[in-house]
Amino acid sequence: MQKVLKYLRENPFYIGTCDGDQPHVRPFGAVAEFEGKIYIVTSNQKKCYKQMIQNPKVEISTMSKDGTWIRIEGKVVRDDRREARVQMMDENREALSGMYSVDDHLMEVLYLQDATATIYSFTKEPEVISF
């Protein structure tokens, strides 16, 4: 899991959600580790949040400067604990402080559950990491 977390911290990533039968992909950038899980953050006012609550299956993808790329499949689970929001803010204060505060009732944190990450390369066999 640490390799996946490092990959997401070093590269802007995209999350795919579904709205009915229509996929939607958006850029994300903030990620945190809390209690051994990978967390993402969004606003409860955004369509992507509503889509993730309705259908928690997501895919995350990004490409590294070294030419490798990652695809993560899994489910997101909402965590409404203040401690999880504090951890997200602590790890991403510069990126998030202009948008959220821990107790603003907008910031939502979700963690990845039953996830599988595959790191691909043009020159090596894919590396699969489950967490």
Backbone bond lengths (Angstrom), bond angles and torsions (degrees), N, CA, C in turn:
res aa  C-N    CA-C-N  psi(-1)  N-CA   C-N-CA  omega(-1)  CA-C   N-CA-C  phi
1 M - - - 1.440 - - 1.528 111.80 -
2 Q 1.326 117.18 -33.59 1.467 120.37 -179.43 1.527 111.27 -61.86
3 K 1.315 117.00 -36.31 1.459 120.44 178.52 1.534 110.57 -65.20
4 V 1.315 117.16 -39.42 1.470 122.29 177.92 1.522 109.70 -66.05
5 L 1.300 116.99 -45.97 1.464 121.78 179.83 1.532 110.48 -60.48
6 K 1.314 117.03 -44.39 1.468 121.41 178.28 1.528 110.38 -60.70
7 Y 1.307 116.77 -42.77 1.459 122.08 -179.96 1.534 110.26 -60.29
8 L 1.337 116.91 -44.75 1.471 120.53 -179.14 1.524 111.89 -70.88
9 R 1.310 117.34 -33.54 1.465 120.02 178.79 1.526 111.84 -68.95
10 E 1.310 116.81 -30.83 1.462 121.03 -175.09 1.525 114.26 -90.31
11 N 1.336 117.61 -10.98 1.457 120.96 -175.02 1.522 110.91 -137.93
12 P 1.337 117.71 134.56 1.466 118.55 172.89 1.529 108.15 -60.05
13 F 1.309 117.03 140.43 1.459 119.24 -175.95 1.520 111.07 -126.47
14 Y 1.317 114.66 164.38 1.458 122.68 -178.15 1.514 108.89 -120.91
15 I 1.336 115.53 139.74 1.464 121.27 178.38 1.514 108.38 -116.04
16 G 1.324 115.03 129.85 1.452 121.97 175.97 1.514 110.32 -100.34
17 T 1.342 115.55 130.28 1.460 123.00 175.75 1.521 107.59 -125.23
18 C 1.325 116.01 173.46 1.464 120.25 176.53 1.519 110.14 -123.45
19 D 1.323 114.98 142.35 1.453 123.23 171.79 1.520 105.04 -122.57
20 G 1.331 116.17 96.59 1.459 119.70 -171.22 1.517 108.52 66.52
21 D 1.332 115.99 -122.39 1.464 119.30 179.25 1.528 112.46 -101.93
22 Q 1.333 116.83 11.90 1.462 121.12 -178.40 1.532 110.87 -106.89
23 P 1.340 118.21 117.01 1.465 119.68 176.06 1.528 110.99 -75.45
24 H 1.333 115.46 150.51 1.459 123.04 176.27 1.522 108.04 -135.31
25 V 1.326 117.45 135.58 1.457 122.60 -178.96 1.524 108.21 -123.01
26 R 1.338 115.74 133.74 1.463 120.94 -178.33 1.524 110.53 -136.67
27 P 1.332 115.50 150.95 1.470 118.36 175.58 1.524 110.88 -77.66
28 F 1.313 115.55 142.08 1.459 123.88 173.44 1.515 106.63 -130.71
29 G 1.308 117.53 166.33 1.447 118.64 179.58 1.513 114.16 -147.53
30 A 1.325 117.15 -23.38 1.460 120.02 -177.03 1.524 110.02 -94.99
31 V 1.311 114.48 132.77 1.451 122.14 178.60 1.524 107.24 -144.38
32 A 1.323 116.03 149.95 1.464 120.38 179.55 1.521 109.43 -146.13
33 E 1.320 114.47 160.37 1.462 120.84 172.13 1.515 107.69 -110.97
34 F 1.321 116.09 130.98 1.454 121.31 178.26 1.518 107.63 -146.72
35 E 1.324 115.73 125.69 1.465 122.97 179.11 1.527 112.27 51.69
36 G 1.336 115.27 40.04 1.457 120.41 176.00 1.512 114.92 75.91
37 K 1.336 117.78 17.71 1.462 121.72 179.70 1.522 109.82 -126.49
38 I 1.329 115.67 153.45 1.457 121.88 175.33 1.522 108.77 -91.08
39 Y 1.339 114.96 127.74 1.464 122.35 -178.15 1.521 111.20 -114.22
40 I 1.332 115.54 148.05 1.459 123.12 169.82 1.526 107.35 -122.52
41 V 1.327 116.53 170.78 1.457 120.68 -177.67 1.524 110.01 -137.74
42 T 1.328 115.97 145.98 1.459 122.53 172.90 1.521 108.52 -157.19
43 S 1.307 115.89 175.27 1.465 121.90 177.34 1.526 109.71 -92.06
44 N 1.316 115.63 142.01 1.465 119.20 176.64 1.526 112.26 -72.76
45 Q 1.318 117.48 -0.87 1.462 122.09 176.66 1.530 112.27 -93.51
46 K 1.311 117.48 -8.45 1.458 121.13 -175.73 1.529 111.95 -89.16
47 K 1.322 114.92 150.94 1.468 120.44 178.04 1.523 111.08 -61.36
48 C 1.333 117.22 -36.74 1.469 118.81 -177.84 1.522 111.25 -62.16
49 Y 1.335 117.46 -36.21 1.467 120.42 178.12 1.525 109.84 -63.98
50 K 1.316 116.31 -47.31 1.465 120.48 180.00 1.529 110.63 -61.20
51 Q 1.343 116.73 -39.11 1.461 120.70 178.23 1.522 111.27 -65.59
52 M 1.339 116.78 -40.41 1.469 119.72 179.98 1.523 111.61 -68.62
53 I 1.318 117.40 -33.39 1.462 119.76 177.57 1.527 110.07 -70.35
54 Q 1.327 116.68 -40.67 1.461 120.51 -179.41 1.530 111.69 -71.27
55 N 1.338 117.08 -41.03 1.463 121.81 178.27 1.532 106.97 -135.86
56 P 1.324 117.72 99.53 1.470 120.67 -172.51 1.530 115.24 -73.72
57 K 1.322 118.63 -1.91 1.462 119.88 177.99 1.518 109.49 -75.19
58 V 1.336 115.76 127.84 1.462 121.61 179.89 1.516 109.45 -134.96
59 E 1.328 114.56 162.85 1.454 121.60 167.04 1.515 107.66 -129.22
60 I 1.311 114.26 141.47 1.464 121.69 178.85 1.521 106.75 -122.22
61 S 1.334 115.71 139.82 1.459 119.21 179.19 1.521 109.90 -146.71
62 T 1.317 115.01 147.99 1.458 122.37 172.29 1.521 108.87 -159.69
63 M 1.320 115.14 164.79 1.462 120.92 177.80 1.517 108.89 -124.56
64 S 1.307 115.54 138.54 1.457 122.03 179.99 1.524 110.46 -90.04
65 K 1.317 115.47 160.15 1.462 120.81 176.86 1.533 111.99 -64.15
66 D 1.340 116.46 -20.32 1.464 119.23 179.58 1.531 112.79 -81.79
67 G 1.339 117.08 2.24 1.457 121.07 177.13 1.514 115.01 91.30
68 T 1.329 117.84 -2.14 1.460 120.18 175.01 1.525 108.00 -89.76
69 W 1.315 115.69 161.77 1.465 120.05 176.20 1.519 109.32 -142.64
70 I 1.328 114.41 159.88 1.459 121.00 -176.05 1.521 109.44 -126.78
71 R 1.308 115.34 143.89 1.451 122.12 171.41 1.526 107.13 -129.40
72 I 1.318 116.14 127.76 1.462 121.75 -179.52 1.516 108.16 -118.59
73 E 1.309 116.43 126.89 1.461 122.52 175.25 1.513 107.46 -112.80
74 G 1.316 116.80 137.67 1.456 119.71 177.34 1.503 111.70 176.89
75 K 1.316 114.19 -169.88 1.461 121.69 177.17 1.514 108.57 -113.85
76 V 1.326 116.06 149.26 1.457 120.26 172.68 1.519 108.38 -103.66
77 V 1.323 114.34 144.12 1.462 121.34 178.71 1.522 107.60 -126.83
78 R 1.314 116.57 126.48 1.460 121.86 179.49 1.522 109.53 -68.98
79 D 1.318 115.99 136.67 1.461 121.95 175.43 1.523 106.99 -122.79
80 D 1.316 117.15 110.22 1.469 120.18 -175.10 1.527 113.18 -91.97
81 R 1.325 116.69 9.18 1.462 119.01 179.69 1.524 111.55 -74.32
82 R 1.300 115.25 138.53 1.457 121.78 179.03 1.528 110.67 -60.44
83 E 1.330 117.36 -37.38 1.464 121.66 -179.07 1.532 111.71 -58.69
84 A 1.319 116.72 -37.21 1.470 120.48 178.96 1.526 110.53 -68.76
85 R 1.329 117.19 -39.94 1.465 120.25 177.55 1.527 110.81 -66.96
86 V 1.323 117.05 -38.71 1.475 121.04 177.55 1.529 109.74 -61.23
87 Q 1.321 117.53 -44.35 1.467 120.77 179.35 1.526 110.91 -61.32
88 M 1.335 116.60 -43.89 1.463 120.08 178.39 1.526 110.25 -60.19
89 M 1.316 116.79 -45.40 1.463 120.24 -179.35 1.525 110.62 -66.31
90 D 1.327 117.88 -41.28 1.463 120.90 179.61 1.530 111.76 -60.09
91 E 1.327 117.36 -39.16 1.457 120.97 -177.45 1.535 113.07 -82.45
92 N 1.337 116.82 -15.49 1.466 119.87 -173.40 1.524 112.64 -137.22
93 R 1.323 116.41 31.13 1.469 120.62 -173.71 1.529 112.91 -53.90
94 E 1.307 117.22 -46.06 1.470 120.46 -177.29 1.532 111.32 -60.91
95 A 1.311 117.09 -42.86 1.466 121.00 -177.80 1.528 113.05 -76.96
96 L 1.332 117.48 -31.52 1.468 120.12 -171.09 1.523 115.65 -102.27
97 S 1.328 118.36 -21.02 1.464 119.74 -170.81 1.527 113.76 -61.84
98 G 1.323 118.58 -25.62 1.457 120.66 177.43 1.517 113.43 -80.00
99 M 1.343 116.45 -13.53 1.465 120.57 -177.33 1.523 113.38 -109.11
100 Y 1.330 116.54 -35.89 1.460 120.78 -171.01 1.520 111.57 -135.30
101 S 1.315 113.60 160.40 1.453 121.45 162.77 1.524 106.33 -133.88
102 V 1.299 116.32 158.84 1.463 121.23 -172.90 1.529 112.37 -57.22
103 D 1.311 117.55 -35.33 1.471 120.73 -175.22 1.528 113.22 -112.66
104 D 1.333 117.40 29.74 1.469 119.86 -176.27 1.529 114.21 -84.56
105 H 1.311 117.97 -5.19 1.470 123.61 -178.34 1.528 112.27 63.72
106 L 1.329 117.40 18.29 1.465 123.35 174.46 1.519 111.22 -115.81
107 M 1.324 115.49 -38.50 1.471 122.25 -175.66 1.529 110.15 -71.15
108 E 1.331 114.92 122.79 1.464 121.21 176.94 1.514 108.62 -120.89
109 V 1.321 116.76 133.17 1.454 121.44 175.10 1.520 108.88 -112.57
110 L 1.315 114.11 140.75 1.459 121.40 -179.37 1.519 107.90 -134.74
111 Y 1.323 116.79 142.90 1.458 119.48 178.15 1.517 110.34 -111.58
112 L 1.329 114.53 156.79 1.454 121.24 178.72 1.519 109.85 -84.55
113 Q 1.320 114.86 133.12 1.469 121.37 179.88 1.525 108.40 -128.13
114 D 1.327 116.43 146.66 1.470 121.86 178.74 1.529 110.29 50.01
115 A 1.312 115.72 49.55 1.456 120.90 -173.69 1.525 111.92 -101.14
116 T 1.316 114.33 149.68 1.456 122.43 173.79 1.518 107.91 -130.93
117 A 1.313 115.82 124.47 1.458 122.19 177.08 1.524 108.19 -108.23
118 T 1.310 115.21 136.17 1.457 120.40 174.94 1.516 107.74 -123.22
119 I 1.323 115.72 124.36 1.459 121.73 177.65 1.529 106.89 -101.31
120 Y 1.321 114.79 123.41 1.451 122.12 -175.52 1.528 111.03 -109.07
121 S 1.325 113.94 155.54 1.460 121.88 176.73 1.530 107.55 -149.75
122 F 1.313 116.30 153.33 1.459 119.38 175.56 1.518 111.98 -75.14
123 T 1.333 117.26 -14.61 1.458 120.40 -173.13 1.526 114.61 -116.55
124 K 1.339 118.47 -8.35 1.455 121.49 -176.69 1.530 109.89 -130.34
125 E 1.311 114.58 164.33 1.467 120.25 173.46 1.550 108.17 -70.02
126 P 1.323 117.43 148.44 1.473 119.95 177.73 1.533 111.88 -60.54
127 E 1.310 115.38 144.47 1.461 122.24 175.81 1.526 107.65 -105.09
128 V 1.326 118.37 125.20 1.456 123.24 -176.88 1.526 108.72 -108.50
129 I 1.345 115.07 129.91 1.462 122.06 179.89 1.527 107.90 -128.42
130 S 1.314 117.29 120.68 1.466 121.46 177.86 1.529 108.96 -104.26
131 F 1.315 116.33 140.95 1.463 120.73 177.54 1.515 110.38 -152.86
